[in-house]
């Protein structure tokens, strides 16, 4: 029995294919094809857009995983705007996975310095069950910067649970706990927050003994609370 014919996408057919792929924007598909024609996505320099497009099946264009890999390759080539487009397409084709939102958030924050633009993507990734420690950590930083110290504590706690060697997350967990202690009014809560903060700072110091930020904070806290459990380790 002859194999089922799989239609091939041509540049002229791109608008029709985009309509078939749910909410796939035309411009994003065309951007990808043009980039491929320039050799950026495995195409040969000088290859025409029609020839590159002929190498893509409609099934590939409709695959969220395909677009995720495309975005990762584009990001590795510092084509960040096209990478964002590819990750957005992946998120629209399959809204369930957290990875496209993880990548978009990371681009906004680390490439463009836009923590506010990154935050909605981090939230979407977390709602989709992200197990990326950096996402929890960066969203924890955003929460802390906006005075949401309990949320920051939970996010940094999750980050260190996912990646126990995450020095920055241990340090910022300690900072969030100190903020919670300073805001607490019940003496036992204050004591418990400070005690947990010292635990987190001690974990950070154990990971990077030469780093003076958690060390200075921990020594100040130990004197303030008369909690010298880790003093010999400092």
NUFIMI-130703 format. One line per 10 residues: number of its first residue (from 1); for each residue x, y, z of C-alpha. Coordinates in nm, 2 decimals, padded with zeros to 4 digits. Example, Ala and Ser with C-alpha at 12.3 -4.5 7.8 and 13.67 -1.06 7.14 Angstrom:
1> 01.23,-00.45,00.78 | 01.37,-00.11,00.71;
END
This chain:
1> 00.00,00.00,00.00 | 00.14,00.34,-00.10 | 00.24,00.57,00.18 | 00.01,00.85,00.26 | 00.10,01.17,00.08 | 00.23,01.44,00.32 | 00.18,01.79,00.18 | 00.50,02.00,00.17 | 00.49,02.36,00.27 | 00.59,02.62,00.02;
11> 00.64,02.99,00.08 | 00.32,03.07,-00.12 | 00.13,02.82,00.09 | 00.25,02.95,00.43 | -00.05,03.17,00.50 | -00.28,02.86,00.45 | -00.06,02.65,00.66 | -00.06,02.91,00.94 | -00.43,02.91,00.94 | -00.44,02.53,00.97;
21> -00.20,02.55,01.28 | -00.46,02.70,01.51 | -00.33,03.05,01.60 | 00.01,03.03,01.43 | 00.09,03.39,01.32 | 00.19,03.43,00.96 | 00.48,03.66,01.04 | 00.64,03.41,01.27 | 00.63,03.13,01.01 | 00.77,03.36,00.74;
31> 01.04,03.48,00.97 | 01.15,03.13,01.03 | 01.15,03.04,00.66 | 01.35,03.35,00.57 | 01.60,03.28,00.84 | 01.64,02.92,00.72 | 01.69,03.05,00.37 | 01.99,03.25,00.50 | 02.14,02.94,00.64 | 02.05,03.01,01.01;
41> 01.85,02.70,01.07 | 02.05,02.44,00.88 | 01.97,02.57,00.54 | 02.25,02.64,00.29 | 02.34,03.00,00.23 | 02.19,03.11,-00.10 | 01.91,02.85,-00.09 | 01.58,03.01,-00.19 | 01.29,03.04,00.06 | 01.08,02.80,-00.16;
51> 01.35,02.53,-00.15 | 01.39,02.56,00.23 | 01.01,02.56,00.27 | 00.98,02.25,00.06 | 01.19,02.07,00.33 | 00.92,02.13,00.60 | 00.61,01.92,00.63 | 00.29,02.06,00.76 | 00.33,01.82,01.05 | 00.66,01.97,01.14;
61> 00.52,02.32,01.12 | 00.24,02.22,01.35 | 00.48,02.05,01.61 | 00.54,02.25,01.93 | 00.85,02.04,02.00 | 00.99,02.14,01.65 | 00.93,02.51,01.73 | 01.09,02.47,02.08 | 01.40,02.32,01.92 | 01.40,02.60,01.66;
71> 01.38,02.86,01.93 | 01.67,02.70,02.12 | 01.89,02.70,01.81 | 01.80,03.06,01.74 | 01.88,03.16,02.09 | 02.22,02.99,02.07 | 02.29,03.20,01.77 | 02.19,03.52,01.95 | 01.89,03.57,01.73 | 01.68,03.65,02.03;
81> 01.39,03.82,01.87 | 01.33,03.53,01.63 | 01.38,03.29,01.92 | 01.11,03.46,02.11 | 00.88,03.42,01.81 | 00.96,03.05,01.78 | 00.89,02.99,02.16 | 00.57,03.19,02.13 | 00.46,02.96,01.84 | 00.55,02.65,02.05;
91> 00.34,02.78,02.34 | 00.04,02.84,02.12 | 00.06,02.51,01.95 | 00.08,02.32,02.28 | -00.01,02.54,02.58 | 00.07,02.27,02.84 | 00.45,02.24,02.86 | 00.64,02.50,03.07 | 00.95,02.51,02.86 | 00.86,02.78,02.60;
101> 00.76,03.01,02.88 | 01.08,02.93,03.07 | 01.28,03.02,02.77 | 01.09,03.34,02.69 | 01.12,03.46,03.05 | 01.49,03.39,03.05 | 01.54,03.59,02.73 | 01.35,03.89,02.87 | 01.55,03.89,03.19 | 01.90,03.78,03.09;
111> 01.92,03.92,02.74 | 01.70,04.23,02.77 | 01.72,04.30,03.14 | 01.34,04.32,03.17 | 01.24,04.14,03.48 | 00.89,04.28,03.46 | 00.85,04.13,03.11 | 00.99,03.80,03.22 | 00.76,03.76,03.52 | 00.44,03.67,03.34;
121> 00.63,03.40,03.15 | 00.78,03.26,03.47 | 00.43,03.26,03.63 | 00.29,03.06,03.33 | 00.58,02.82,03.35 | 00.53,02.76,03.72 | 00.15,02.71,03.67 | 00.25,02.44,03.41 | 00.46,02.26,03.66 | 00.81,02.39,03.58;
131> 01.09,02.20,03.75 | 01.35,02.45,03.63 | 01.54,02.58,03.94 | 01.64,02.90,03.77 | 01.28,02.99,03.70 | 01.19,02.95,04.06 | 01.49,03.15,04.17 | 01.44,03.44,03.93 | 01.07,03.46,04.00 | 01.16,03.46,04.37;
141> 01.39,03.75,04.31 | 01.10,03.93,04.14 | 00.87,03.86,04.43 | 01.12,03.98,04.68 | 01.18,04.30,04.49 | 00.80,04.37,04.51 | 00.78,04.30,04.89 | 00.63,03.95,04.85 | 00.87,03.79,05.09 | 00.67,03.48,05.17;
151> 00.63,03.40,04.80 | 01.00,03.47,04.76 | 01.07,03.22,05.04 | 00.86,02.95,04.88 | 01.02,03.00,04.54 | 01.38,03.01,04.66 | 01.30,02.70,04.88 | 01.18,02.52,04.57 | 01.49,02.63,04.38 | 01.73,02.48,04.63;
161> 01.51,02.16,04.66 | 01.54,02.12,04.28 | 01.91,02.22,04.27 | 02.08,02.18,04.61 | 02.40,02.33,04.48 | 02.23,02.66,04.38 | 02.44,02.91,04.58 | 02.24,03.22,04.49 | 01.91,03.06,04.58 | 02.04,02.96,04.92;
171> 02.17,03.31,04.98 | 01.85,03.48,04.86 | 01.64,03.23,05.06 | 01.83,03.36,05.37 | 01.75,03.72,05.27 | 01.38,03.65,05.22 | 01.36,03.48,05.57 | 01.54,03.78,05.73 | 01.28,04.01,05.57 | 01.00,03.79,05.70;
181> 01.15,03.79,06.05 | 01.18,04.17,06.05 | 00.81,04.20,05.95 | 00.69,03.94,06.20 | 00.54,04.05,06.53 | 00.52,03.72,06.72 | 00.85,03.64,06.90 | 00.84,03.27,06.81 | 00.79,03.34,06.44 | 01.07,03.60,06.45;
191> 01.30,03.34,06.61 | 01.21,03.06,06.37 | 01.26,03.29,06.06 | 01.60,03.40,06.18 | 01.70,03.04,06.26 | 01.60,02.92,05.92 | 01.77,03.22,05.76 | 02.10,03.12,05.93 | 02.05,02.77,05.80 | 02.01,02.90,05.44;
201> 02.31,03.13,05.47 | 02.52,02.85,05.62 | 02.43,02.63,05.32 | 02.54,02.91,05.08 | 02.87,02.96,05.27 | 02.94,02.58,05.25 | 02.89,02.60,04.87 | 03.12,02.91,04.82 | 03.33,02.97,05.14 | 03.52,03.26,04.98;
211> 03.20,03.46,04.90 | 03.18,03.74,05.16 | 02.81,03.84,05.11 | 02.64,03.54,05.29 | 02.93,03.53,05.54 | 02.89,03.89,05.65 | 02.51,03.85,05.67 | 02.54,03.53,05.87 | 02.79,03.67,06.11 | 02.57,03.98,06.17;
221> 02.27,03.76,06.22 | 02.45,03.53,06.46 | 02.55,03.82,06.68 | 02.20,03.97,06.66 | 02.02,03.65,06.76 | 02.30,03.49,06.97 | 02.27,03.18,06.75 | 02.62,03.05,06.72 | 02.55,02.70,06.58 | 02.76,02.76,06.27;
231> 03.02,02.99,06.42 | 03.32,02.75,06.40 | 03.23,02.69,06.03 | 03.23,03.06,05.96;
END
